[in-house]
């Protein structure tokens, strides 16, 4: 019966591969900056829509 190594060993010499995950450094401030920019844009769009509604439905 043949033992399967599931890509953890070389198929010719059976040397063990050293597998490491390529994890980028955690840059939480960039994620926070992006989220704040998204909140700003949504708030701006909300205010613009409310002002347009106010102008359209204003009773003079």
Order of alpha helices (4+ residues) and beta strands (2+ residues): alpha
